[in-house]
């Protein structure tokens, strides 16, 4: 547990340090033009509100290190002209990919835990389903499921089902809420 805490503190210090020493970090990263080109490509797609940007944004949102809210970006994509069906499909795909990334990270960092081994059972799979369907916490549980070696096939199935339920309910709510607006641009906070 102490190693996990130390790892989180180091990541937090790097994140805060990059904010205060932006010029130094940018100067260092300018030595790697491929990295800056990749970041600008990602930024271009996220700002365009297209399918690639939606998948990238939802994958990043599943990260426990940068838990961003999904709903404002979904509204932005709809304003940019994305259909509800596309929003449902690509955001579900991004959420599942983000959960798989967290599972793999947990699998790789499993050596930090003292108790390792295959974990299974109906309660664990119900927890996988609920953790992907209810957006209350950052996806730390995905990393724990990877660290405790939950069977990947079942993890993928229940994560996909939970993400489908989550996105279906959200898109359904957006469709029914949009009937109260003549135009999406009439929303007061935009």
C-alpha positions in Angstrom: 0.0 0.0 0.0 2.9 2.3 0.8 4.4 1.7 -2.7 1.0 2.7 -4.3 0.9 5.9 -2.2 4.5 6.7 -3.2 3.7 6.2 -6.9 0.6 8.4 -6.7 2.6 11.1 -4.9 5.3 11.0 -7.6 2.7 11.3 -10.3 1.0 14.2 -8.5 4.3 16.0 -8.1 5.1 15.6 -11.8 1.7 16.9 -12.7 1.9 19.9 -10.4 5.5 20.6 -11.4 4.6 20.5 -15.1 2.0 23.2 -14.4 4.5 25.5 -12.6 7.4 24.8 -14.9 5.6 24.8 -18.2 8.3 26.6 -20.2 11.0 24.2 -19.0 8.8 21.2 -19.8 7.9 22.5 -23.2 11.6 23.3 -23.9 12.5 19.7 -23.0 9.6 18.2 -25.1 10.5 20.3 -28.1 13.5 17.9 -28.6 10.9 15.3 -29.5 8.9 16.7 -32.4 7.0 13.4 -32.9 5.5 13.8 -29.4 4.4 17.4 -30.0 2.9 16.4 -33.4 1.0 13.6 -31.7 -0.3 16.0 -29.0 -1.4 18.5 -31.6 -3.1 15.8 -33.7 -5.0 14.6 -30.6 -5.9 18.2 -29.7 -7.2 18.9 -33.2 -9.5 15.9 -33.2 -10.8 16.6 -29.7 -11.5 20.2 -30.6 -13.3 19.2 -33.8 -15.7 17.0 -31.8 -15.4 14.1 -34.3 -15.4 10.4 -33.8 -11.7 10.0 -33.2 -11.7 12.9 -30.7 -14.7 11.3 -28.9 -12.9 8.0 -28.5 -9.7 9.7 -27.4 -11.5 11.8 -24.9 -13.5 8.9 -23.4 -10.3 6.8 -23.1 -8.6 9.7 -21.2 -11.7 10.2 -19.0 -11.4 6.6 -17.8 -7.9 7.3 -16.5 -7.7 7.5 -12.7 -5.0 10.1 -13.0 -7.1 12.6 -15.1 -10.8 12.0 -14.4 -12.5 14.5 -16.7 -16.3 14.8 -16.9 -17.8 13.2 -20.0 -21.2 14.9 -20.2 -20.0 18.5 -21.2 -18.0 17.0 -24.0 -20.9 14.9 -25.2 -23.0 18.1 -25.4 -20.2 19.7 -27.3 -20.1 16.8 -29.8 -23.9 17.1 -30.4 -23.6 20.8 -30.9 -20.9 20.1 -33.5 -23.4 17.8 -35.3 -22.8 14.3 -34.1 -25.8 12.1 -34.1 -27.0 10.4 -30.9 -26.4 6.9 -32.4 -22.8 7.8 -33.2 -22.3 9.3 -29.7 -23.6 6.1 -28.1 -21.4 3.8 -30.2 -18.1 5.7 -30.1 -18.3 6.7 -26.5 -19.1 3.1 -25.5 -16.1 2.0 -27.5 -13.9 4.6 -25.9 -15.1 3.7 -22.4 -14.3 0.0 -23.0 -10.9 0.8 -24.4 -10.1 3.0 -21.4 -11.1 0.2 -19.1 -8.9 -2.2 -20.9 -6.0 0.3 -20.6 -6.6 0.5 -16.9 -6.8 -3.3 -16.6 -3.5 -3.7 -18.4 -1.9 -1.0 -16.2 -3.1 -2.8 -13.1 -1.8 -6.1 -14.5 1.6 -4.6 -15.1 1.8 -3.0 -11.6 0.5 -6.1 -9.8 4.0 -6.6 -8.3 3.3 -3.7 -6.0 0.6 -5.7 -4.2 1.4 -8.4 -1.7 -1.6 -10.6 -2.4 -1.8 -11.6 -6.1 -3.7 -14.3 -7.8 -6.7 -15.0 -9.9 -9.9 -13.6 -8.4 -13.4 -14.5 -9.7 -16.9 -15.1 -8.6 -20.3 -13.6 -9.2 -19.7 -10.8 -6.7 -16.5 -9.7 -8.5 -18.2 -9.7 -11.9 -21.2 -7.7 -10.5 -18.7 -5.2 -9.1 -17.1 -4.9 -12.6 -20.5 -4.3 -14.1 -21.5 -1.7 -11.6 -18.2 0.1 -11.7 -18.5 0.6 -15.4 -22.2 1.5 -15.4 -22.2 4.0 -12.5 -19.9 7.0 -13.1 -19.2 7.8 -9.4 -15.5 7.1 -9.1 -12.4 7.3 -11.4 -11.6 3.9 -12.8 -9.3 2.8 -10.1 -11.3 -0.4 -9.9 -10.2 -1.3 -13.4 -6.6 -1.2 -12.3 -7.4 -3.3 -9.2 -9.2 -5.9 -11.3 -6.1 -6.1 -13.5 -3.8 -6.3 -10.5 -5.9 -9.1 -9.0 -6.0 -11.0 -12.3 -9.8 -11.0 -12.8 -10.3 -13.1 -16.0 -9.9 -10.7 -18.9 -12.7 -12.3 -21.0 -15.3 -11.8 -18.2 -13.9 -8.4 -17.3 -14.3 -7.3 -21.0 -17.8 -8.7 -21.2 -19.1 -7.0 -18.0 -17.3 -3.8 -18.7 -18.9 -3.6 -22.1 -22.3 -4.3 -20.7 -21.9 -1.7 -18.0 -20.7 0.9 -20.5 -23.6 0.1 -22.8 -26.0 0.6 -20.0 -24.3 3.9 -18.9 -24.2 5.3 -22.4 -27.7 4.2 -23.3 -29.2 5.9 -20.2 -27.2 9.1 -20.9 -28.1 9.3 -24.6 -31.8 8.5 -23.7 -31.8 11.3 -21.2 -30.2 13.7 -23.6 -32.8 12.9 -26.3 -35.7 13.4 -24.0 -34.2 16.6 -22.4 -33.6 18.1 -25.9 -37.4 18.3 -26.5 -37.4 21.3 -24.1 -35.0 23.2 -26.2 -35.9 24.5 -29.7 -32.2 24.6 -30.5 -29.3 23.2 -28.6 -27.6 26.6 -28.8 -30.4 28.0 -26.6 -28.9 26.3 -23.5 -28.1 29.2 -21.1 -24.5 28.2 -20.1 -23.2 27.8 -23.6 
